[in-house]
Amino acid sequence: MRAAAKLARPDWAEKILILRNRLRFSQGDLASRLNVSAMAVSRWERAINEPPAEAYIELGKMAGDPDCWFFWQRAGLSKADLKRVL
């Protein structure tokens, strides 16, 4: 049953977990950088709650190019929007 639940994890939850592991952050470390609780990060990774747009923007900054685009698109930003601003 647990394996089935893992397969059902949405891509956004998986990407957050992958990014956190790549950065070698604990959930508490990531939470501290995003000004949220470690429980919030845990809930995101388990797909219980989805992060707010502000958190996705910060995750994108941490991810760097090209992974940043996934997080920024989840926040509702498009490449065209960002290129106009930059």
N, C-alpha and C positions, 0 to 999 in steps of 0.2 A: 504494500500500500504506500509506503514512504517513497519508493522509487517512482511510482505513478504520480505522486504529488510533485516530485522534483521535475518531472518531464512537463508538468502543466504550468511551470513558472513562466510568466510573461517575459518577453525579451528585455523590457526595461529593468525588471528585478535582477535578471541574470547579469546585465551590463553593469549595474551598480556593484554587485558582488565581485565581478571580474576586475573592475576598476579599483575597488578597495584592496583586493588581493595584489594587484599589480603595483599599487603604491605602498604595499606592505603596511597598511594602516589597520588598526583594530577598529571595531565598530565605534568605540569611544573616541579614537583619534579622528575618524571621519566626522563623527557627530560634532566634535569640538570645532573643527574647521568650518562646518556648515551652520553652527549655532543652533543645533537641534540636540535632542537627547539620543543616547545610544539606543534606547528602545525604538525611537523613530527609525533609525537606520536598520535595526533588526526587522522591523515591520515592513520596510521597503524591500529588503532582500528576500523576505518570505512572501512578498506580494500581498500583504494584508492591507497596506495603505500605499498609495502612490505619492511620491514626493511632490511638493508644490513647485511651481515654475521657478521660483527663486533658487531652490535647491538644484534643480536641473541646470540652471545657468552656471552655478558655481561648480557643479560636477563637470560640466563641459570645459570650464577653465582648467580644472585639475587634469582632465583627460588629455588635453592637447589635440593637435591636428593629427589624424583625421577623425578620431573618436569624438571630438567635441561636438560635431554636427549632429550625432544621434541625440545627445542630451539636449542641445539647443532646440532641435526640432520638437522634442517632447515638451519643451517649455512654450512651444507655439511660435518659435522664430524660424524663419526660412533663411537660406543662404542669401537670397536677394535682399531681404531686410537688413541683414548684417553688413552686406557689402555696401549698401546705401549709407549706413551709419559710419562705417570705417572709411 
